[in-house]
Amino acid sequence: MKKIIIAFAAALTLPAFAQKAKTVVTEKQKMDAFIKNLMAKMTVDEKIGQLNLVTGGEATTGAAVSTGVESKIAKGNVGGIFSLTTPQKIRKAQEIAMRSRLKIPLIFGQDVIHGYKTTFPIPLALAASWDMSLIEKTARVAATEATADGLNWTFSPMVDLSRDPRWGRVAEGNGEDPFLSSAIAKAMVKGYQGNDLKEVNTMMACVKHLALYGAAEGGRDYNTTDMSLDRMYNEYLPPYKAAIDAGAGSVMVSFNDINGVPATANKWLLTDLLRKQWGFTGFVASDYTGVSELVPHGLGDLKQVSGLALKAGTDMDMVSEGFLTTLAQSLKEGKVTIAQINNACRLILEAKYKLGLFDDPFKYCSEERAAKEILTADNLQFARETATKTFVLLKNENQTLPLQKKGTIALVGPLANTRSNMPGTWSVNADFARIPTLLESLTTVAGKDVKILHALGSNLIGDPNQQIWGTAHGRDIPRDNRPESEIIAEAVKIAEKADVVIAALGEASEMSGESSSRTDIGIPDTQRRLLAALLQTGKPVVLVLFAGRPMTLTWEQQNVPAILNVWFGGVEAAHAISDVLFGDVNPSGKITMTFPQNVGQIPLYYAHKMTGRPLGNNKWFTRFLSNYLDVSNEPLYPFGYGLSYTTFNYGDVKISNNSFKPGQKITVSTRVTNSGKRAGEEVVQLYIRDLVGTSTRPVKELKGFQKISLQPGETKNVSFTISEEMLRFYNSELKFVSEAGDFKAFIGTNSRDVKEVDFKLVK
């Protein structure tokens, strides 16, 4: 009896985390028992049916569209639907599933990429905020709205690291750096999934695209990727792993092949790496028709490739229906096993269990929530504030910005009076009719003392076919068929009447995103000619640059007084742009992808390695060193760059100790002063370089950042702690190690403009 009492008392004093772990194990046991019992009742066809993901037909990202969906649901041949929204439509589909033999609920997904109805800035823009709590909150708002409209699964976050701005999908990612992208991946997963997936306002995240999609050759979408394991583990894989470690419930496979094996059928990637090395326990979905696309990749017919994908570790087949139509026959022929089908089925059923769908299949079908929780005033205000924090001031000669709320402003350019191009690519749920144009917003925000003159100024692109391609998915900008000279002359005429000219130029929203790769990433031809004509008037010109990628702006940097990169800012983009142009908000964004001088420099990124013949302090050109004949090695704008309406001065970097051992830590710090006349926010960045190693190491690697707010004249001490763990990397044997030796720490306002200090790791 005494032993029992002691054991009971010990249980009561267990640490909270131990008690929680015990609860989690018990919940898992309940789930395992439930799914085991359910699967015992399932036929092979019903198990295969759970692996089938079809489109609801509202939006697609490929040529194929699912057919006969309702009859397939009734037969138990559908596991999930994507691109079907509203509680009414989702309830109808779920009711059909509830009339199937085993009444297994459907999972409903969509590309909720940067907000739902309340659309936030594109992900590349959100990354420029360097604000993890802000980014997490955008995902939280997106989850609340999307689940109110019936969804419970989002194909986000997209964490494909890319160093090639020709690739259109850089707009959907976080830029070039693994450290920053990993932090964003964690924030997004937490925002979507919250603390409990069974809560009605949380949804399952799907990290994508595994893997290396952003390194496709030539920046061409869907193209092949060939990469060393050293680069893969140290640079491209960390953001995916960060999302997995944060608890992402699902993974989407990338379209590209990896070192000769397409990702959808890549067993090393989906089983050895994802499950065995990283311990992932969720399910894996193909991308849109990713299974059937293995056929043109050259891996066999639909039956062959479906078997390959399943055996590699792809659990759910999006739209191809190769699993649905071939796996039963492959099972009979011994090409796949029932264990492989069972495993995939179990993982999908587990996801539905974790979402609480077996408890209540209709939990996301609340018309009351949909009416109250979508596009609320608070959400729209938050979207407006968020957008202002993503804009990057690239140039501001003679303090051209901010503008005064008086006088006459000429607003010209093809992006000045468009609604549909404001939110950016992947804003599939945006209501364009409710989005203000920049012309409308400037008129409202400027007030009665400002006169706004407007002209189109130019078409988006000189070639009408290219303009059609660049304004897909309802993002049309009507063409003016007058001669170009006449359209420009009209804009010049109103510019001459104005005190200042705002040129709203750049890309339309669908000139970046999926299937929107470009070889020329400058401002399109006819817009450039308009800009040159506006500058010839002698009036101050502000370039409001719309972009979904880094662009080549060498001429603009040399000639335009002020450049504000506004990316695509979401549903409240126009209001946010006006807030920043008139100085109601001080811009604080910093680019997370290097801007090259020209396309010939690509790939260009800050964390490059040193060659045996470095250029060193030579600017350009030095024979027999690593450089170009026609352009310097330097970027136009370095990673982490962004100006403010105020100025910040950095003191010298101080260090608590010049050497330390594993288990110890040192601190590096600097004093940052707002030396201007406006309050502002600054992103203070920490970089580290390993000077000597068994493998070549980058010249700098981002290892920390802090966003601080300073009043005019205010100084803050900013410090970073450096531990041995921060110095680890994957060596040539793929061991995650740190090595003793000399290091440098850099602190500064961007990756180029830094101050440094030396330290040692001693072992």
Order of alpha helices (4+ residues) and beta strands (2+ residues): alpha-alpha-alpha-beta-alpha-beta-alpha-beta-alpha-alpha-beta-alpha-beta-alpha-beta-beta-beta-beta-alpha-alpha-beta-alpha-alpha-alpha-alpha-beta-beta-alpha-beta-alpha-alpha-beta-alpha-beta-alpha-beta-alpha-beta-beta-beta-beta-beta-beta-beta-beta-beta-beta-beta
